[in-house]
Amino acid sequence: MSKKLECVVSGKLITVSDEYYNKKVSDFGSEEKLLNCYVSRQVKNLLKRGYNVKEIRELLKIKLTTEITDSIIKEILKLKDEDSLNVDKIGIKKSDPEVEEFVKNIKLNA
């Protein structure tokens, strides 16, 4: 049997196996937390880059108006392991164009 997971930001539904669903429940700590905090990989990547929910929905042309609290966003963005903190793996976060240009120049001259 399969289960459906819905991204709380985009509303996109995915169908997953029971095994994968149970693994996700274990990762999130509870089924309730999974259902309240699950986001697609695409949305999570955009959140990590600094986009907010409204901007993501505009980028993806999504008409959802469901409010998502800051606490849920913080929960979604929690890092799972120390490896995620590797500086070489962190990209440029969305910010002011001047700051983004400055960071790009630093990377090019490094």
VENUR-V804130 format. One record per pair of residues at least 12 apart in sequence whose ideal C-beta (glycine too) atoms are under 10 Angstrom apart, sorted by the first residue. I is the first residue (numbers start at 1). J is the second residue. If there is no record, write none. Layout:
I,J  I,J
This chain:
1,17  1,18  1,21  2,14  2,15  2,16  2,17  2,18  2,20  2,21  3,15  3,16  3,17  3,18  3,20  3,21  3,22  3,24  3,25  3,31  4,16  4,21  5,20  5,21  5,24  5,34  5,35  5,38  5,39  5,40  6,35  6,38  6,39  6,40  7,38  7,39  7,40  7,41  7,42  7,43  7,44  7,60  7,62  7,64  8,35  8,36  8,37  8,38  8,39  8,40  8,43  8,53  8,64  8,66  8,68  8,72  8,73  8,76  9,38  9,39  9,40  9,42  9,43  9,44  9,46  9,47  9,51  9,52  9,53  9,54  9,56  9,57  9,60  9,62  9,64  9,66  9,68  9,72  9,73  9,76  10,39  10,40  10,42  10,43  10,46  10,53  10,56  10,57  10,60  10,62  10,64  11,40  11,57  11,60  11,62  11,63  11,64  11,66  12,39  12,40  12,42  12,43  12,60  12,62  13,40  14,38  14,40  21,34  24,38  27,80  28,75  29,75  33,72  33,75  36,68  36,69  36,72  36,75  36,76  37,68  37,71  37,72  37,73  37,74  37,75  37,76  37,77  37,78  38,76  39,53  39,56  39,68  39,72  39,73  39,76  39,77  40,60  42,56  42,59  42,60  43,56  43,57  43,59  43,60  43,62  43,76  44,76  44,77  45,91  46,59  46,60  46,94  47,73  47,76  47,77  48,76  48,77  48,79  48,84  48,90  48,91  48,93  48,94  49,91  49,92  49,93  49,94  49,95  50,91  50,92  50,93  50,94  50,95  51,93  51,94  52,68  52,70  52,73  52,94  53,66  53,67  53,68  53,69  53,70  53,72  53,73  54,68  55,94  91,103  92,104  92,107
